[in-house]
């Protein structure tokens, strides 16, 4: 897996009937939270988001 993630959750039978894994990307830029959502079988990131920290 190319991302070092923290604790994650698995969403079963989610969007498009895939099982998804959701985790925080620990390799992202300091000062921001990155969240990755990936198909659990291929780990290809399908969705993501970022939040600036104060």
VMD Tcl script that builds the backbone (N, CA, C; Angstrom):
set m [mol new atoms 162]
animate dup $m
set s [atomselect $m all]
$s set {name element resname resid chain x y z} {
  {N N UNK 1 A 0.854 -1.175 0.000}
  {CA C UNK 1 A 0.000 0.000 0.000}
  {C C UNK 1 A 0.896 1.233 0.000}
  {N N UNK 2 A 0.652 2.169 -0.885}
  {CA C UNK 2 A 1.561 3.310 -0.982}
  {C C UNK 2 A 1.302 4.372 0.077}
  {N N UNK 3 A 0.172 4.311 0.773}
  {CA C UNK 3 A -0.131 5.282 1.825}
  {C C UNK 3 A 0.099 4.659 3.185}
  {N N UNK 4 A 0.676 5.444 4.090}
  {CA C UNK 4 A 0.734 5.025 5.489}
  {C C UNK 4 A -0.511 5.601 6.134}
  {N N UNK 5 A -1.378 4.766 6.564}
  {CA C UNK 5 A -2.627 5.242 7.145}
  {C C UNK 5 A -2.697 4.943 8.624}
  {N N UNK 6 A -3.513 5.708 9.300}
  {CA C UNK 6 A -3.801 5.426 10.688}
  {C C UNK 6 A -4.934 4.423 10.747}
  {N N UNK 7 A -5.649 4.446 11.839}
  {CA C UNK 7 A -6.804 3.566 11.981}
  {C C UNK 7 A -7.806 3.878 10.866}
  {N N UNK 8 A -8.452 2.866 10.370}
  {CA C UNK 8 A -9.421 3.050 9.299}
  {C C UNK 8 A -10.715 2.315 9.599}
  {N N UNK 9 A -11.677 2.513 8.746}
  {CA C UNK 9 A -12.928 1.781 8.849}
  {C C UNK 9 A -13.228 1.155 7.491}
  {N N UNK 10 A -13.991 0.087 7.507}
  {CA C UNK 10 A -14.406 -0.586 6.282}
  {C C UNK 10 A -15.896 -0.376 6.109}
  {N N UNK 11 A -16.286 0.052 4.917}
  {CA C UNK 11 A -17.691 0.229 4.571}
  {C C UNK 11 A -18.077 -0.911 3.635}
  {N N UNK 12 A -18.930 -1.806 4.101}
  {CA C UNK 12 A -19.329 -2.961 3.307}
  {C C UNK 12 A -20.509 -2.634 2.420}
  {N N UNK 13 A -20.453 -3.138 1.182}
  {CA C UNK 13 A -21.550 -2.993 0.229}
  {C C UNK 13 A -21.954 -1.523 0.062}
  {N N UNK 14 A -20.957 -0.681 -0.162}
  {CA C UNK 14 A -21.186 0.758 -0.295}
  {C C UNK 14 A -21.492 1.171 -1.716}
  {N N UNK 15 A -21.092 2.387 -2.049}
  {CA C UNK 15 A -21.326 2.943 -3.379}
  {C C UNK 15 A -20.858 1.970 -4.453}
  {N N UNK 16 A -21.641 1.819 -5.483}
  {CA C UNK 16 A -21.369 0.931 -6.617}
  {C C UNK 16 A -21.221 -0.525 -6.177}
  {N N UNK 17 A -21.778 -0.860 -5.015}
  {CA C UNK 17 A -21.747 -2.217 -4.458}
  {C C UNK 17 A -20.341 -2.695 -4.105}
  {N N UNK 18 A -19.376 -1.763 -3.958}
  {CA C UNK 18 A -18.018 -2.119 -3.559}
  {C C UNK 18 A -17.888 -2.064 -2.047}
  {N N UNK 19 A -16.905 -2.782 -1.520}
  {CA C UNK 19 A -16.482 -2.614 -0.136}
  {C C UNK 19 A -15.358 -1.582 -0.162}
  {N N UNK 20 A -15.420 -0.617 0.744}
  {CA C UNK 20 A -14.473 0.501 0.751}
  {C C UNK 20 A -13.696 0.524 2.066}
  {N N UNK 21 A -12.473 1.047 2.007}
  {CA C UNK 21 A -11.705 1.317 3.214}
  {C C UNK 21 A -11.477 2.828 3.284}
  {N N UNK 22 A -11.653 3.384 4.465}
  {CA C UNK 22 A -11.504 4.823 4.698}
  {C C UNK 22 A -10.428 5.002 5.761}
  {N N UNK 23 A -9.415 5.822 5.458}
  {CA C UNK 23 A -8.355 6.056 6.446}
  {C C UNK 23 A -7.733 7.427 6.254}
  {N N UNK 24 A -7.091 7.895 7.305}
  {CA C UNK 24 A -6.357 9.154 7.263}
  {C C UNK 24 A -4.997 8.894 6.630}
  {N N UNK 25 A -4.599 9.732 5.691}
  {CA C UNK 25 A -3.300 9.617 5.026}
  {C C UNK 25 A -2.255 10.301 5.899}
  {N N UNK 26 A -1.363 9.521 6.466}
  {CA C UNK 26 A -0.347 10.057 7.371}
  {C C UNK 26 A 0.857 10.652 6.634}
  {N N UNK 27 A 0.881 10.564 5.289}
  {CA C UNK 27 A 2.018 11.096 4.530}
  {C C UNK 27 A 1.727 12.467 3.932}
  {N N UNK 28 A 0.544 12.987 4.154}
  {CA C UNK 28 A 0.148 14.263 3.547}
  {C C UNK 28 A 0.898 15.438 4.180}
  {N N UNK 29 A 0.700 16.599 3.604}
  {CA C UNK 29 A 1.360 17.814 4.076}
  {C C UNK 29 A 1.031 18.098 5.540}
  {N N UNK 30 A 2.031 18.508 6.321}
  {CA C UNK 30 A 1.759 18.907 7.699}
  {C C UNK 30 A 0.765 20.073 7.722}
  {N N UNK 31 A -0.066 20.109 8.727}
  {CA C UNK 31 A -1.033 21.188 8.860}
  {C C UNK 31 A -2.350 20.923 8.152}
  {N N UNK 32 A -2.496 19.740 7.547}
  {CA C UNK 32 A -3.735 19.382 6.867}
  {C C UNK 32 A -4.086 17.932 7.189}
  {N N UNK 33 A -5.361 17.644 7.280}
  {CA C UNK 33 A -5.850 16.270 7.407}
  {C C UNK 33 A -6.295 15.806 6.035}
  {N N UNK 34 A -5.773 14.689 5.562}
  {CA C UNK 34 A -6.190 14.076 4.295}
  {C C UNK 34 A -6.909 12.789 4.608}
  {N N UNK 35 A -8.037 12.551 3.977}
  {CA C UNK 35 A -8.798 11.320 4.124}
  {C C UNK 35 A -8.868 10.636 2.758}
  {N N UNK 36 A -8.540 9.361 2.729}
  {CA C UNK 36 A -8.608 8.571 1.499}
  {C C UNK 36 A -9.713 7.537 1.613}
  {N N UNK 37 A -10.447 7.359 0.542}
  {CA C UNK 37 A -11.492 6.339 0.444}
  {C C UNK 37 A -11.141 5.494 -0.770}
  {N N UNK 38 A -10.945 4.195 -0.558}
  {CA C UNK 38 A -10.468 3.334 -1.640}
  {C C UNK 38 A -11.262 2.037 -1.701}
  {N N UNK 39 A -11.352 1.490 -2.904}
  {CA C UNK 39 A -11.899 0.150 -3.100}
  {C C UNK 39 A -11.003 -0.818 -2.338}
  {N N UNK 40 A -11.562 -1.605 -1.456}
  {CA C UNK 40 A -10.757 -2.455 -0.580}
  {C C UNK 40 A -9.985 -3.527 -1.347}
  {N N UNK 41 A -10.474 -3.950 -2.500}
  {CA C UNK 41 A -9.785 -4.997 -3.261}
  {C C UNK 41 A -8.545 -4.487 -3.977}
  {N N UNK 42 A -8.607 -3.313 -4.575}
  {CA C UNK 42 A -7.482 -2.795 -5.365}
  {C C UNK 42 A -6.706 -1.698 -4.660}
  {N N UNK 43 A -7.314 -1.091 -3.646}
  {CA C UNK 43 A -6.729 0.037 -2.900}
  {C C UNK 43 A -6.492 1.263 -3.771}
  {N N UNK 44 A -7.154 1.318 -4.906}
  {CA C UNK 44 A -7.076 2.512 -5.737}
  {C C UNK 44 A -7.929 3.590 -5.081}
  {N N UNK 45 A -7.339 4.744 -4.837}
  {CA C UNK 45 A -8.074 5.828 -4.187}
  {C C UNK 45 A -9.148 6.328 -5.140}
  {N N UNK 46 A -10.364 6.299 -4.699}
  {CA C UNK 46 A -11.503 6.724 -5.513}
  {C C UNK 46 A -11.997 8.102 -5.097}
  {N N UNK 47 A -11.876 8.393 -3.832}
  {CA C UNK 47 A -12.340 9.676 -3.298}
  {C C UNK 47 A -11.303 10.145 -2.264}
  {N N UNK 48 A -11.303 11.410 -2.007}
  {CA C UNK 48 A -10.398 11.939 -0.996}
  {C C UNK 48 A -10.853 13.317 -0.571}
  {N N UNK 49 A -10.274 13.795 0.485}
  {CA C UNK 49 A -10.631 15.116 0.968}
  {C C UNK 49 A -9.529 15.671 1.837}
  {N N UNK 50 A -9.558 16.965 2.047}
  {CA C UNK 50 A -8.540 17.626 2.865}
  {C C UNK 50 A -9.219 18.659 3.758}
  {N N UNK 51 A -8.646 18.833 4.935}
  {CA C UNK 51 A -9.137 19.832 5.877}
  {C C UNK 51 A -7.935 20.540 6.474}
  {N N UNK 52 A -7.939 21.867 6.426}
  {CA C UNK 52 A -6.864 22.634 7.050}
  {C C UNK 52 A -7.037 22.595 8.558}
  {N N UNK 53 A -5.914 22.418 9.270}
  {CA C UNK 53 A -5.937 22.450 10.724}
  {C C UNK 53 A -5.597 23.859 11.199}
  {N N UNK 54 A -6.125 24.213 12.324}
  {CA C UNK 54 A -5.823 25.550 12.890}
  {C C UNK 54 A -4.475 25.562 13.523}
}
mol reanalyze $m
mol bondsrecalc $m
mol representation Tube
mol addrep $m
